[in-house]
């Protein structure tokens, strides 16, 4: 298997560059060795990164790949001197936009984290909200929720809620469907007020059995028979309540979140 070294270089957290690094998955026959260099904000730090890039070139015998999000044009020019494939995210997108719009871009570090209306503070508020409304902990302030996820325990509600909050600034609550709900075959009464905010997650029973067994091995809760029954009843309940739902078994958090935003038509994402 071919091995290549990839460097993520940023003057901020590097999250943007690393997100684009997910595209590396399109080359499964290559083993990518990844190094992250956030907060590169001085000539000295640039020189240190360049030394490491040169070392990787020597070790691998092929050019490394650099994915960088550096605002300072002088820093970008220095990195581009390396014997490497340099993918300049700022130069590839911001510079052409600047030419098209005929204006100079703002050069503040971390500006990209505040686009699409979800600023840092909005995302922090959304994260706190989602943590406070995880697993039906409280009904207080539920009117503020933009999305309310429902589904059986361990089907992916919590990580999806937190991703919506962290990535999109969405205030997402989630409620577990429990045996009492199945006995009544009705949703928790508190949710009756928010039909337009509801979205369901389901999961293949075999996968649910595996996930629950890691938490409570050899329990009735984790047994395959119980998982099959809970999933069947949950899907039936959601259909009866006209709640749209999606199978989380083989979908990534990113795919689930994007689908939910489209279906619920959250303001500014509709």
Secondary structure, 3 states (H helix, E strand, C coil): CEEEEEEEEECCCCHHHHHHHHHHHHCCCEEEEEEEECCCCCHHHHHHHHHHHHHHHHHHCCCEEEEEECCCHHHHHHHCCCCEEEEEHHHHHHHHHHHHHCCCCCCCCCHHHHHHHCCHHHHHHHHHHHHHCHHHCCCCCHHHCCEEEEECCCCCHHHHHHHHHHHHCCCEEEEECCHHHHHHCCCCHHHHHHHHHEEEEECCHHHHHHHHHHHCCCCCCCCHHHHHHHHHHHHHHHHHCCCCEEECCCCCHHHHHHHHHHHHCCCCCC
